[in-house]
Amino acid sequence: MSLVALLLVHLLLQSSISCSASASVSKIETRLIQETCKHTDYYNLCVASLESDPRSLNADVKELAIILVELLQANANETLWHVGDLFKKVSDPALYRFYGTCIEEYRAIVERQIPEAIDALQSGDYMVSKKDAEAAAAHADSCEEQFAGETQPFSDQNKAVHGLSLVTSSILGILG
Ligand SMILES: *[C@@H]1O[C@H](CO)[C@@H](O)[C@H](O)[C@H]1NC(C)=O
């Protein structure tokens, strides 16, 4: 199962098994995750993403931001490769165009925005890093918008990348 799918499943299960899901993680250890995620518009996605990485337990806010940017990169790259596979098999001309544009948008995220965000974050330039995360969200939006009124075959992955970009941008906003 892909990371994105795991995250989505985690989100769906979270409400029903909120006690057992993180039973091994003490309240004190997750408090910073929860407090930090309250500053975002996607609280559940934020908590689930951070809890999927054991490094989050001992991380400060900057380290949480780094973990999120890395998760974003992994998700975006996975989506890019998935769209690449779809692109190879498509015959419908409109879909061919849509997928082609999505590949360009995702290449911008994976090859430009995220590497720049990581560099900026590591050197403490949080505003640049935040702008890159916002740009990543806009690229995911541009991909999605093309499919207006039609089935978007990787919409869940695209929405996860969009949401993670905005979560990351909000947390970078706390730092900067
Ligand atoms: C993206 O995924 C591919 C295939 O799994 C991998 O070879 C490549 O190194 C990844 N690129 C980045 C930037 O993570």
The ligand as a Gaussian input file, in Angstrom:
#p B3LYP/6-31G(d) Opt

LIG

0 1
 C       11.286000       9.354000      -6.903000
 O       10.947000       7.978000      -6.978000
 C       11.761000       7.239000      -7.862000
 C       11.152000       5.840000      -8.030000
 O       10.818000       5.272000      -6.814000
 C       13.186000       7.234000      -7.332000
 O       14.028000       6.521000      -8.178000
 C       13.677000       8.676000      -7.214000
 O       14.948000       8.715000      -6.612000
 C       12.716000       9.508000      -6.383000
 N       13.108000      10.910000      -6.454000
 C       13.054000      11.726000      -5.398000
 C       13.472000      13.128000      -5.653000
 O       12.662000      11.362000      -4.294000

